[in-house]
Amino acid sequence: MEYRTICLEELEQTLFGTFLRRQVVTKCWRREMGAWVVRDDPFIDNWSEADYRFLVTCLRETVKKDGVVYGAFDGGVLKGFASV
């Protein structure tokens, strides 16, 4: 696994071509009457092409505003990322 900074020029939708963003959610934190509680709220989070376009736009703005995007690559393929 290689961990490195992703530069602005790399932040294109093709970077996420093999990235699968899908998760099954069963419980969620909710703020109710001033307190945080965990409630059953099942759904499947499965990103669309539009979601990835929006993600790339947001990540590019992060870098342009002196933020950073880090990627985890396995064999040159993106497996995970974080932005600060």
C-alpha positions as CSV (number, residue, x, y, z in Angstrom):
1,M,0.0,0.0,0.0
2,E,1.3,3.5,-0.9
3,Y,0.1,6.5,1.0
4,R,0.7,9.9,-0.7
5,T,-0.6,13.4,-1.4
6,I,-2.9,13.6,-4.4
7,C,-2.1,16.7,-6.5
8,L,-4.6,19.0,-8.1
9,E,-3.9,17.7,-11.6
10,E,-4.8,14.1,-10.5
11,L,-8.2,15.1,-9.1
12,E,-10.3,14.0,-12.0
13,Q,-13.3,11.6,-12.0
14,T,-11.2,8.9,-13.6
15,L,-9.1,8.7,-10.4
16,F,-12.3,7.2,-8.8
17,G,-13.0,4.8,-11.8
18,T,-12.4,1.7,-9.8
19,F,-13.3,3.1,-6.4
20,L,-16.5,1.5,-5.0
21,R,-18.3,3.7,-2.4
22,R,-21.0,1.5,-1.1
23,Q,-22.0,0.9,2.5
24,V,-25.0,-0.6,4.3
25,V,-26.1,1.7,7.2
26,T,-28.4,0.4,9.9
27,K,-28.0,2.9,12.8
28,C,-27.4,6.6,12.7
29,W,-26.6,9.3,15.3
30,R,-29.4,11.9,15.6
31,R,-29.7,15.0,17.7
32,E,-33.0,14.9,19.6
33,M,-34.0,17.4,22.3
34,G,-30.4,18.6,22.7
35,A,-28.9,15.1,23.1
36,W,-27.2,12.7,20.6
37,V,-28.9,9.3,20.3
38,V,-28.5,6.3,18.1
39,R,-31.6,5.3,16.1
40,D,-32.4,2.6,13.6
41,D,-32.4,4.3,10.2
42,P,-31.4,1.7,7.6
43,F,-30.3,2.7,4.1
44,I,-27.7,1.8,1.5
45,D,-25.3,4.6,0.6
46,N,-24.2,3.9,-3.0
47,W,-22.6,6.8,-4.9
48,S,-23.7,7.8,-8.4
49,E,-21.6,9.4,-11.2
50,A,-23.1,12.7,-10.1
51,D,-21.9,12.1,-6.5
52,Y,-18.3,11.5,-7.8
53,R,-18.4,14.6,-10.0
54,F,-19.4,16.6,-6.9
55,L,-16.7,14.9,-4.8
56,V,-14.0,15.9,-7.4
57,T,-15.2,19.5,-7.4
58,C,-15.1,19.6,-3.6
59,L,-11.7,18.0,-3.4
60,R,-10.2,20.3,-6.0
61,E,-11.6,23.3,-4.0
62,T,-9.9,21.9,-0.9
63,V,-6.5,21.8,-2.6
64,K,-7.0,25.3,-4.2
65,K,-7.7,26.7,-0.7
66,D,-4.4,25.3,0.7
67,G,-6.0,22.0,2.0
68,V,-4.6,18.6,1.2
69,V,-6.0,15.3,-0.2
70,Y,-4.2,12.1,0.7
71,G,-4.7,8.8,-1.1
72,A,-4.1,5.1,-0.3
73,F,-3.1,3.3,-3.5
74,D,-2.6,-0.5,-4.0
75,G,-0.9,-1.3,-7.3
76,G,-1.6,2.3,-8.5
77,V,-5.3,1.9,-7.8
78,L,-7.0,4.3,-5.3
79,K,-8.4,2.3,-2.4
80,G,-9.1,5.2,0.1
81,F,-8.7,8.9,0.6
82,A,-8.9,11.7,3.2
83,S,-9.1,15.4,2.8
84,V,-8.1,18.1,5.3
